[in-house]
């Protein structure tokens, strides 16, 4: 469960203060699938950095699983990210010339998990993200964009996180492969009960979530259930 | 993060860019290689100089004539070694008075034209006594050396060095019983000495030994000796013996002021030390020139690591995002630098070893690659990795994950 209480973020560049976030408060319960939507410059990236423990708010409280993480040091934040958060980035950010399995188990490498255990966890995560088994030992740079993003999703799942945080996960994909990725998220939410926060500027993508938080000029302008929720119409067949 | 994982990441990163890694370590390879080669050549040279000094005898104290001074010469100095003041009796006195002198061998040496059947050569003729082989480390290959009996009876016998034997009678021959003519006097050959090798101070194999008394009577025509070699009982007493001989001879020659001594007493250890000091200086000089290339190599590593950090900014951002701490990142980049220099050091040691082998093979200079120089090379290369890898690693570790992930 994540709780944001009156979060403000101010950037100061050469005496000019920019208010990126103004009084943001919301709660995401375990098992929710939330989209944070807004145009570019709305502050959604800043919010994502704070939710993802990559940055800390200027004021306000951010509780992750009941623990206030808004005033931790860099290394303590790294620890929280390692244990509680799984990231999916727009540009995949996989290690090139490294096998799919190794990419997926990388968070567990930093957590110091023994070899056999982390291999098992990586395999389970790859299955959960419906990544075909025949490609597990391929290098990540030999894969298509859709497959790369599913490797990234598996990597986000491998540490069994409280929260999967996806930043424009379909931004670099065509509609068809984007559909596959959205289907993967919906299935993870429905079948595995994962908490997912998806950041996007596309209403079409946001409508795949259960709930959408609209953000504009650093403030929440709307927060509510998606009325006509889209179900990714991807025929689930192995690639 | 476990060490095995750090090494795994390091290996993946370095092997991704084999050409660049290879070129970068070339600086270290050349640096370490030349340091190892220079030290081995220096140590080899110093070893062979010491060996050749030792080969003229062990624990040797040499008495040689000094300046010719006094009534005969007036104020004109005849130069070192020109005095004809050392006599057979001086040697006998040293033998008698100085108890720690194991053996004393006076000698008179001069160059003569020597003829045998149809051939001739010009070489050193050494008139000496039976103790000479013991004092001067000479071994007999065939026949025997000059005996005390030979000296007493003024026998016209000669012992040839192997080079002289080769020159006069042909290589590998055993001309014992044949005769040679020195200064129009016939000598019968009774022995051949073993080769001592021709390195260092002149060729000790190109020599003819005859009895001292015979040389004085038939060749030189006087009773002086040119050198008295004294073998000390042990290296520890050499300085004492040196002093005792000086005192004894000053007294025998009636010289009150040691500055005016007509002889000089050399201690073999002094010669060894002087020679070692020279070669050590050379070794240090060569090694420090080679060391400069090591520093240049280290800067090359730092340059490459800085480039790598910039190139891999996004990767660093990702690693931090999924939980890598500052320490993990800096450890990874430091380990890459150390692995490079360590590998470079390893190849460099092999290179230095090959160079020193080639030098031995083609230049004929003895070399020796010592364990300590290899250990030093490894230590230095690892240290260079740490020193020049530290700054890039710190830079990588201090990157902000948000900025790093956005970096294009």
Contacts between the chains, C-beta under 8 A, distances in Angstrom:
chain1	res1	chain2	res2	distance
A	49	B	402	5.5
A	52	B	321	7.5
A	54	B	321	6.4
A	54	B	401	5.3
A	54	B	402	5.2
A	55	B	402	6.0
A	74	B	325	7.9
A	74	B	326	6.7
A	75	B	325	4.7
A	75	B	326	6.2
A	75	B	327	7.8
A	78	B	320	6.4
A	78	B	323	5.4
A	78	B	324	6.5
A	78	B	325	4.8
A	78	B	326	8.0
A	79	B	323	7.0
A	79	B	325	7.5
A	81	B	321	6.4
A	81	B	322	6.6
A	81	B	323	5.1
A	82	B	322	6.8
A	82	B	323	2.6
A	83	B	323	7.7
A	87	B	321	5.3
A	87	B	322	6.5
A	89	B	318	7.6
A	89	B	405	7.0
A	91	B	314	8.0
A	93	B	314	6.5
A	93	B	315	7.8
A	93	B	317	7.7
A	93	B	318	4.3
A	93	B	321	8.0
A	93	B	405	7.2
A	95	B	12	7.8
A	95	B	315	6.5
A	95	B	318	7.8
A	96	B	16	7.6
A	97	B	12	6.7
A	97	B	16	5.1
A	98	B	12	6.1
A	106	B	319	7.5
A	106	B	322	6.2
A	107	B	322	4.4
A	107	B	323	5.5
A	109	B	1	6.4
A	109	B	2	7.9
A	109	B	5	4.9
A	109	B	9	8.0
A	110	B	1	5.5
A	110	B	319	7.4
A	110	B	322	6.7
A	110	B	323	4.5
A	110	B	324	4.9
A	110	B	325	7.7
A	110	B	328	5.9
A	111	B	323	6.4
A	112	B	1	6.2
A	112	B	2	6.0
A	155	B	322	7.2
A	159	B	323	7.7
